[in-house]
Amino acid sequence: MNDQSKQKSVNSRRSFMVEFGGVLATAAALTKTTFGKGLERESQMVASSPSNPRYTEHRIPRDGISLHVEDSGSGKPVVLLHGWPDSSYLWRNQIPFLVANGFRAIAPDQRGFGRSDRPEGVAAYSLQNAVADLVGTLDALGLDAADIVAHDWGAPVAWLTATAHPNRVRRLVVLSVPHPLAPYTLRQREMAWYTLFFQFEGIAEAWLQRDNWALFREMLRGNGDVDRYISDLSRPDALKASLNWYRANIAPRLPEPPRKLPPVEAPTLGIWSSNDHYLDGERMKMSGQFVKARWRYEQIDGASHWIPLDAPDRLKREKADIMTIATMNGRLDYGNLVATT
């Protein structure tokens, strides 16, 4: 993307963002962090006007670290959770649509990513801590509950929040990643080779960055925001922090009895894309057996793993909105949430 295109994107985001104050219910001290130029550019704000919705950026203290959270619009809250190797920027196509339709879009940079802090140690990146981050963010923003839309690592965070804190999740939309208890298929084990590679601390980092990130580029197959990922992950300890999500949560271990989790009580939509090279859609289909409330599965043909980035153009060309949910405790069209252009 050239400078003119980048500026056009920034101006587009400015058109619906204005700053508003927020009182954070916490006594912890904020942590100062230095960011790269690409991230600084996103922090620019515009003055308030009647035609523009509210916008602010929060620094939310959490267990000794500070999380960066973008907060746009007003109305019913929708929390957007990204995964690896993204940041809140993943949701740039969905946030304007949500805000324009009367929703409050809340997009955190999860710990270790984007403009949030990168704590030391593998254990800091456990899903237990990530769930606590989400609940802490809701508490800090004074929200009893919210709709959750989550992709990649954001999906297990959302699944587990819905089971451990059912009163905090109104509706759930999970992209790509199935319920944690969905049975593994042989295809999934084959597709997940990279998760074992990521366990080798230092070795994985070295190989991913070698020859101008050649292996990293090969793994992503031209999908996602590759150049942006490389810029973000080139910051000190950023790549290591991102890989610690895999090391903390899916490191090899001896066989053990199946885990037990309460069923998901929130109406849930699971979405998988046919060109996902990392997740098997059969496991997403099986996730419905762990949902007590209304469940729906949808498949997007032709989109890569990065559904929030690919689905808008794909669905526009095909002239089909295949992800509409008519009623889930009230009407909320999650199809347009993902398919907006």
FIRO-841050 format. One line per field, with one value per residue (C-alpha): residue in three letters; residue number from 1; x, z negated, y. Coordinates in nm, 3 decimals. Example, Ala and Ser with C-alpha at 12.3 -4.5 7.8 and 13.67 -1.06 7.14 Angstrom:
BEGIN
residuo	(Ala / Ser) $
num	(1 / 2) $
x	(1.230 / 1.367) $
z	(-0.780 / -0.714) $
y	(-0.450 / -0.106) $
# end
This chain:
BEGIN
residuo	(Met / Asn / Asp / Gln / Ser / Lys / Gln / Lys / Ser / Val / Asn / Ser / Arg / Arg / Ser / Phe / Met / Val / Glu / Phe / Gly / Gly / Val / Leu / Ala / Thr / Ala / Ala / Ala / Leu / Thr / Lys / Thr / Thr / Phe / Gly / Lys / Gly / Leu / Glu / Arg / Glu / Ser / Gln / Met / Val / Ala / Ser / Ser / Pro / Ser / Asn / Pro / Arg / Tyr / Thr / Glu / His / Arg / Ile / Pro / Arg / Asp / Gly / Ile / Ser / Leu / His / Val / Glu / Asp / Ser / Gly / Ser / Gly / Lys / Pro / Val / Val / Leu / Leu / His / Gly / Trp / Pro / Asp / Ser / Ser / Tyr / Leu / Trp / Arg / Asn / Gln / Ile / Pro / Phe / Leu / Val / Ala / Asn / Gly / Phe / Arg / Ala / Ile / Ala / Pro / Asp / Gln / Arg / Gly / Phe / Gly / Arg / Ser / Asp / Arg / Pro / Glu / Gly / Val / Ala / Ala / Tyr / Ser / Leu / Gln / Asn / Ala / Val / Ala / Asp / Leu / Val / Gly / Thr / Leu / Asp / Ala / Leu / Gly / Leu / Asp / Ala / Ala / Asp / Ile / Val / Ala / His / Asp / Trp / Gly / Ala / Pro / Val / Ala / Trp / Leu / Thr / Ala / Thr / Ala / His / Pro / Asn / Arg / Val / Arg / Arg / Leu / Val / Val / Leu / Ser / Val / Pro / His / Pro / Leu / Ala / Pro / Tyr / Thr / Leu / Arg / Gln / Arg / Glu / Met / Ala / Trp / Tyr / Thr / Leu / Phe / Phe / Gln / Phe / Glu / Gly / Ile / Ala / Glu / Ala / Trp / Leu / Gln / Arg / Asp / Asn / Trp / Ala / Leu / Phe / Arg / Glu / Met / Leu / Arg / Gly / Asn / Gly / Asp / Val / Asp / Arg / Tyr / Ile / Ser / Asp / Leu / Ser / Arg / Pro / Asp / Ala / Leu / Lys / Ala / Ser / Leu / Asn / Trp / Tyr / Arg / Ala / Asn / Ile / Ala / Pro / Arg / Leu / Pro / Glu / Pro / Pro / Arg / Lys / Leu / Pro / Pro / Val / Glu / Ala / Pro / Thr / Leu / Gly / Ile / Trp / Ser / Ser / Asn / Asp / His / Tyr / Leu / Asp / Gly / Glu / Arg / Met / Lys / Met / Ser / Gly / Gln / Phe / Val / Lys / Ala / Arg / Trp / Arg / Tyr / Glu / Gln / Ile / Asp / Gly / Ala / Ser / His / Trp / Ile / Pro / Leu / Asp / Ala / Pro / Asp / Arg / Leu / Lys / Arg / Glu / Lys / Ala / Asp / Ile / Met / Thr / Ile / Ala / Thr / Met / Asn / Gly / Arg / Leu / Asp / Tyr / Gly / Asn / Leu / Val / Ala / Thr / Thr) $
num	(1 / 2 / 3 / 4 / 5 / 6 / 7 / 8 / 9 / 10 / 11 / 12 / 13 / 14 / 15 / 16 / 17 / 18 / 19 / 20 / 21 / 22 / 23 / 24 / 25 / 26 / 27 / 28 / 29 / 30 / 31 / 32 / 33 / 34 / 35 / 36 / 37 / 38 / 39 / 40 / 41 / 42 / 43 / 44 / 45 / 46 / 47 / 48 / 49 / 50 / 51 / 52 / 53 / 54 / 55 / 56 / 57 / 58 / 59 / 60 / 61 / 62 / 63 / 64 / 65 / 66 / 67 / 68 / 69 / 70 / 71 / 72 / 73 / 74 / 75 / 76 / 77 / 78 / 79 / 80 / 81 / 82 / 83 / 84 / 85 / 86 / 87 / 88 / 89 / 90 / 91 / 92 / 93 / 94 / 95 / 96 / 97 / 98 / 99 / 100 / 101 / 102 / 103 / 104 / 105 / 106 / 107 / 108 / 109 / 110 / 111 / 112 / 113 / 114 / 115 / 116 / 117 / 118 / 119 / 120 / 121 / 122 / 123 / 124 / 125 / 126 / 127 / 128 / 129 / 130 / 131 / 132 / 133 / 134 / 135 / 136 / 137 / 138 / 139 / 140 / 141 / 142 / 143 / 144 / 145 / 146 / 147 / 148 / 149 / 150 / 151 / 152 / 153 / 154 / 155 / 156 / 157 / 158 / 159 / 160 / 161 / 162 / 163 / 164 / 165 / 166 / 167 / 168 / 169 / 170 / 171 / 172 / 173 / 174 / 175 / 176 / 177 / 178 / 179 / 180 / 181 / 182 / 183 / 184 / 185 / 186 / 187 / 188 / 189 / 190 / 191 / 192 / 193 / 194 / 195 / 196 / 197 / 198 / 199 / 200 / 201 / 202 / 203 / 204 / 205 / 206 / 207 / 208 / 209 / 210 / 211 / 212 / 213 / 214 / 215 / 216 / 217 / 218 / 219 / 220 / 221 / 222 / 223 / 224 / 225 / 226 / 227 / 228 / 229 / 230 / 231 / 232 / 233 / 234 / 235 / 236 / 237 / 238 / 239 / 240 / 241 / 242 / 243 / 244 / 245 / 246 / 247 / 248 / 249 / 250 / 251 / 252 / 253 / 254 / 255 / 256 / 257 / 258 / 259 / 260 / 261 / 262 / 263 / 264 / 265 / 266 / 267 / 268 / 269 / 270 / 271 / 272 / 273 / 274 / 275 / 276 / 277 / 278 / 279 / 280 / 281 / 282 / 283 / 284 / 285 / 286 / 287 / 288 / 289 / 290 / 291 / 292 / 293 / 294 / 295 / 296 / 297 / 298 / 299 / 300 / 301 / 302 / 303 / 304 / 305 / 306 / 307 / 308 / 309 / 310 / 311 / 312 / 313 / 314 / 315 / 316 / 317 / 318 / 319 / 320 / 321 / 322 / 323 / 324 / 325 / 326 / 327 / 328 / 329 / 330 / 331 / 332 / 333 / 334 / 335 / 336 / 337 / 338 / 339 / 340 / 341) $
x	(0.000 / 0.147 / 0.152 / -0.150 / -0.355 / -0.247 / -0.350 / -0.684 / -0.738 / -0.652 / -0.887 / -1.163 / -1.123 / -1.120 / -1.459 / -1.632 / -1.406 / -1.413 / -1.265 / -1.468 / -1.363 / -1.392 / -1.359 / -1.174 / -1.267 / -0.918 / -0.644 / -0.346 / -0.085 / -0.063 / 0.243 / 0.413 / 0.514 / 0.696 / 0.546 / 0.654 / 0.547 / 0.284 / 0.111 / 0.144 / -0.042 / -0.353 / -0.368 / -0.461 / -0.804 / -1.041 / -1.258 / -1.616 / -1.900 / -2.272 / -2.218 / -1.941 / -1.979 / -1.770 / -1.424 / -1.146 / -0.847 / -0.816 / -0.512 / -0.659 / -0.434 / -0.450 / -0.241 / 0.071 / 0.040 / -0.154 / -0.393 / -0.472 / -0.843 / -1.017 / -1.372 / -1.600 / -1.962 / -2.240 / -2.526 / -2.514 / -2.151 / -1.975 / -1.624 / -1.400 / -1.113 / -0.829 / -0.576 / -0.226 / -0.050 / -0.307 / -0.416 / -0.738 / -0.662 / -0.803 / -1.155 / -1.121 / -1.394 / -1.641 / -1.607 / -1.749 / -2.052 / -2.121 / -2.088 / -2.310 / -2.577 / -2.588 / -2.343 / -2.049 / -1.747 / -1.474 / -1.154 / -0.867 / -0.512 / -0.472 / -0.169 / 0.153 / 0.004 / -0.038 / -0.008 / -0.073 / 0.214 / 0.423 / 0.477 / 0.773 / 0.740 / 0.532 / 0.282 / 0.169 / -0.001 / -0.227 / -0.588 / -0.683 / -0.504 / -0.658 / -1.008 / -0.932 / -0.821 / -1.155 / -1.358 / -1.135 / -1.190 / -1.566 / -1.539 / -1.318 / -1.563 / -1.857 / -2.021 / -2.215 / -2.219 / -2.148 / -2.175 / -1.840 / -1.701 / -1.369 / -1.117 / -0.820 / -0.679 / -0.961 / -1.202 / -1.083 / -1.077 / -1.439 / -1.543 / -1.391 / -1.533 / -1.878 / -1.839 / -1.670 / -1.862 / -2.193 / -2.353 / -2.095 / -2.163 / -2.494 / -2.420 / -2.115 / -1.966 / -1.654 / -1.453 / -1.228 / -1.148 / -1.390 / -1.493 / -1.194 / -1.359 / -1.445 / -1.285 / -0.963 / -0.963 / -0.665 / -0.679 / -0.660 / -0.353 / -0.187 / -0.279 / -0.148 / 0.219 / 0.325 / 0.199 / 0.466 / 0.732 / 0.635 / 0.719 / 1.094 / 1.178 / 1.451 / 1.455 / 1.107 / 1.183 / 1.507 / 1.355 / 1.047 / 1.265 / 1.536 / 1.581 / 1.342 / 1.078 / 1.069 / 0.919 / 0.665 / 0.557 / 0.536 / 0.318 / 0.073 / 0.049 / -0.005 / -0.311 / -0.371 / -0.179 / 0.164 / 0.378 / 0.203 / 0.254 / 0.624 / 0.651 / 0.470 / 0.654 / 0.993 / 0.962 / 1.166 / 1.027 / 0.705 / 0.751 / 0.844 / 0.541 / 0.307 / 0.446 / 0.412 / 0.037 / 0.110 / 0.369 / 0.142 / -0.169 / -0.091 / 0.251 / 0.290 / 0.180 / 0.104 / -0.245 / -0.496 / -0.870 / -1.095 / -1.164 / -1.512 / -1.663 / -2.012 / -2.214 / -2.223 / -2.546 / -2.522 / -2.670 / -2.369 / -2.269 / -1.964 / -1.804 / -1.534 / -1.380 / -1.296 / -0.948 / -0.836 / -0.507 / -0.478 / -0.820 / -1.047 / -1.406 / -1.539 / -1.441 / -1.635 / -1.939 / -1.908 / -1.892 / -2.269 / -2.289 / -2.125 / -2.376 / -2.692 / -2.853 / -2.926 / -2.638 / -2.569 / -2.279 / -2.191 / -1.920 / -1.763 / -1.628 / -1.315 / -1.208 / -0.878 / -0.828 / -0.860 / -1.238 / -1.275 / -1.044 / -1.154 / -1.530 / -1.637 / -1.503 / -1.591 / -1.951 / -1.989 / -1.877 / -2.097 / -2.391 / -2.473 / -2.496 / -2.479 / -2.421 / -2.742 / -2.892 / -3.251 / -3.320 / -3.088 / -3.250 / -3.344 / -3.241 / -2.872 / -2.742 / -2.400 / -2.376 / -2.343 / -2.102 / -1.855 / -1.969 / -1.980 / -1.775) $
z	(0.000 / 0.099 / -0.126 / 0.049 / -0.007 / -0.371 / -0.428 / -0.259 / -0.501 / -0.800 / -0.679 / -0.636 / -0.996 / -1.115 / -0.956 / -1.221 / -1.523 / -1.790 / -2.135 / -2.451 / -2.810 / -3.009 / -3.380 / -3.438 / -3.757 / -3.866 / -4.099 / -3.921 / -3.759 / -3.382 / -3.207 / -2.947 / -2.623 / -2.312 / -1.980 / -1.616 / -1.370 / -1.207 / -1.541 / -1.641 / -1.329 / -1.442 / -1.766 / -1.593 / -1.685 / -1.552 / -1.727 / -1.821 / -1.592 / -1.573 / -1.262 / -1.412 / -1.678 / -1.992 / -1.997 / -2.249 / -2.323 / -2.669 / -2.857 / -3.091 / -3.372 / -3.411 / -3.649 / -3.623 / -3.252 / -3.040 / -2.760 / -2.467 / -2.378 / -2.097 / -2.186 / -1.912 / -1.903 / -2.154 / -2.208 / -2.261 / -2.320 / -2.086 / -2.179 / -1.887 / -1.975 / -1.731 / -1.720 / -1.584 / -1.450 / -1.437 / -1.646 / -1.676 / -1.323 / -1.197 / -1.253 / -1.041 / -0.800 / -1.075 / -1.320 / -1.087 / -1.009 / -1.375 / -1.477 / -1.190 / -1.301 / -1.662 / -1.827 / -2.054 / -1.904 / -2.155 / -2.004 / -2.240 / -2.144 / -2.333 / -2.561 / -2.362 / -2.046 / -1.895 / -2.145 / -2.454 / -2.684 / -2.626 / -2.966 / -3.019 / -3.062 / -2.889 / -3.173 / -3.128 / -2.804 / -2.941 / -2.828 / -3.193 / -3.191 / -2.855 / -2.985 / -3.292 / -3.056 / -2.877 / -3.198 / -3.340 / -3.030 / -3.064 / -3.431 / -3.354 / -3.093 / -3.328 / -3.114 / -3.269 / -2.943 / -2.572 / -2.242 / -2.159 / -1.809 / -1.802 / -1.551 / -1.583 / -1.942 / -2.026 / -1.971 / -2.258 / -2.480 / -2.386 / -2.420 / -2.769 / -2.880 / -2.774 / -2.984 / -3.290 / -3.294 / -3.115 / -3.251 / -3.071 / -2.717 / -2.544 / -2.201 / -2.065 / -1.714 / -1.672 / -1.351 / -1.244 / -1.581 / -1.725 / -2.083 / -2.293 / -2.350 / -1.986 / -1.897 / -1.698 / -1.346 / -1.167 / -0.920 / -1.205 / -1.350 / -1.010 / -0.957 / -1.299 / -1.236 / -1.290 / -1.650 / -1.738 / -1.552 / -1.754 / -2.079 / -2.009 / -2.173 / -1.990 / -1.701 / -1.578 / -1.611 / -1.414 / -1.131 / -1.095 / -1.056 / -0.838 / -0.484 / -0.532 / -0.703 / -0.419 / -0.617 / -0.782 / -0.442 / -0.308 / -0.599 / -0.549 / -0.173 / -0.096 / -0.321 / -0.601 / -0.655 / -0.599 / -0.582 / -0.881 / -1.080 / -1.001 / -1.108 / -1.435 / -1.514 / -1.443 / -1.760 / -2.060 / -2.201 / -1.997 / -1.800 / -2.114 / -2.298 / -2.017 / -2.004 / -2.380 / -2.327 / -2.165 / -2.426 / -2.717 / -2.590 / -2.350 / -2.452 / -2.417 / -2.727 / -2.837 / -2.775 / -3.038 / -3.101 / -2.885 / -3.033 / -3.135 / -3.070 / -3.128 / -2.807 / -2.637 / -2.729 / -2.480 / -2.128 / -1.913 / -1.548 / -1.429 / -1.099 / -0.903 / -0.561 / -0.301 / -0.225 / -0.587 / -0.584 / -0.963 / -1.098 / -0.999 / -0.954 / -1.077 / -1.430 / -1.403 / -1.288 / -1.594 / -1.828 / -1.838 / -2.078 / -2.343 / -2.303 / -2.515 / -2.345 / -1.976 / -1.752 / -1.385 / -1.160 / -0.840 / -0.583 / -0.359 / -0.040 / 0.108 / -0.192 / -0.368 / -0.742 / -0.771 / -0.734 / -0.856 / -0.574 / -0.294 / -0.344 / -0.243 / 0.113 / 0.154 / 0.049 / 0.261 / 0.576 / 0.502 / 0.415 / 0.120 / -0.250 / -0.377 / -0.741 / -0.839 / -1.173 / -1.190 / -1.561 / -1.847 / -2.154 / -1.940 / -1.586 / -1.515 / -1.166 / -1.221 / -0.851 / -0.779 / -1.069 / -0.877 / -0.522 / -0.524 / -0.255) $
y	(0.000 / 0.338 / 0.647 / 0.799 / 0.482 / 0.465 / 0.825 / 0.756 / 0.466 / 0.686 / 0.960 / 0.702 / 0.594 / 0.955 / 1.015 / 0.806 / 0.857 / 1.126 / 1.128 / 1.079 / 1.050 / 0.728 / 0.660 / 0.331 / 0.146 / 0.048 / 0.167 / 0.014 / 0.238 / 0.268 / 0.134 / 0.351 / 0.179 / 0.301 / 0.202 / 0.202 / 0.469 / 0.249 / 0.209 / 0.573 / 0.679 / 0.491 / 0.691 / 1.016 / 1.153 / 1.418 / 1.674 / 1.592 / 1.695 / 1.608 / 1.395 / 1.182 / 0.910 / 0.898 / 0.745 / 0.702 / 0.483 / 0.334 / 0.208 / -0.052 / -0.181 / -0.556 / -0.767 / -0.552 / -0.477 / -0.229 / -0.318 / -0.090 / -0.080 / 0.109 / 0.213 / 0.349 / 0.459 / 0.402 / 0.162 / -0.213 / -0.317 / -0.560 / -0.675 / -0.776 / -1.014 / -1.076 / -1.359 / -1.432 / -1.234 / -0.955 / -0.658 / -0.460 / -0.334 / -0.666 / -0.530 / -0.214 / -0.331 / -0.420 / -0.128 / 0.142 / -0.074 / -0.149 / 0.216 / 0.333 / 0.088 / 0.199 / -0.039 / 0.035 / -0.144 / -0.232 / -0.373 / -0.461 / -0.542 / -0.868 / -0.900 / -0.934 / -0.783 / -0.436 / -0.154 / -0.365 / -0.461 / -0.771 / -0.936 / -1.167 / -1.541 / -1.805 / -1.840 / -1.479 / -1.581 / -1.853 / -1.847 / -1.803 / -1.466 / -1.372 / -1.447 / -1.235 / -0.955 / -0.964 / -0.968 / -0.693 / -0.482 / -0.515 / -0.419 / -0.119 / 0.007 / -0.042 / -0.313 / -0.600 / -0.798 / -0.768 / -0.950 / -1.114 / -1.161 / -1.344 / -1.479 / -1.717 / -1.700 / -1.461 / -1.751 / -1.977 / -1.668 / -1.607 / -1.973 / -1.998 / -1.665 / -1.784 / -2.099 / -1.946 / -1.617 / -1.687 / -1.372 / -1.155 / -1.284 / -1.204 / -1.349 / -1.521 / -1.527 / -1.742 / -1.735 / -2.023 / -2.183 / -2.442 / -2.510 / -2.632 / -2.970 / -3.038 / -3.375 / -3.358 / -3.496 / -3.646 / -3.359 / -3.108 / -3.279 / -3.262 / -2.898 / -2.796 / -2.890 / -2.529 / -2.526 / -2.785 / -2.584 / -2.276 / -2.458 / -2.433 / -2.101 / -1.912 / -2.158 / -2.069 / -1.696 / -1.732 / -1.934 / -1.713 / -1.400 / -1.555 / -1.417 / -1.125 / -1.338 / -1.589 / -1.879 / -1.649 / -1.520 / -1.875 / -1.987 / -1.701 / -1.769 / -1.401 / -1.378 / -1.131 / -0.806 / -0.963 / -0.649 / -0.500 / -0.820 / -0.815 / -0.451 / -0.519 / -0.843 / -0.682 / -0.474 / -0.593 / -0.922 / -0.890 / -1.213 / -1.404 / -1.267 / -1.368 / -1.723 / -1.754 / -1.787 / -2.126 / -2.224 / -2.141 / -2.316 / -2.600 / -2.729 / -3.109 / -3.298 / -3.653 / -3.794 / -3.694 / -3.738 / -3.520 / -3.181 / -3.082 / -2.742 / -2.608 / -2.569 / -2.231 / -2.058 / -1.771 / -1.798 / -1.882 / -1.857 / -2.054 / -1.954 / -2.136 / -2.060 / -2.322 / -2.182 / -2.200 / -2.388 / -2.412 / -2.521 / -2.808 / -2.699 / -3.035 / -2.937 / -2.612 / -2.809 / -3.033 / -2.734 / -2.708 / -3.002 / -2.781 / -2.497 / -2.514 / -2.214 / -2.161 / -2.269 / -2.204 / -2.298 / -2.113 / -2.172 / -1.910 / -2.064 / -1.912 / -1.703 / -1.762 / -1.800 / -1.421 / -1.403 / -1.041 / -0.930 / -1.164 / -1.200 / -0.847 / -0.865 / -1.232 / -1.186 / -0.873 / -1.058 / -1.354 / -1.126 / -1.347 / -1.277 / -1.633 / -1.546 / -1.369 / -1.462 / -1.342 / -1.376 / -1.449 / -1.297 / -1.002 / -0.920 / -0.872 / -0.936 / -1.084 / -1.153 / -0.784 / -0.758 / -0.970 / -0.900 / -0.522 / -0.349) $
# end
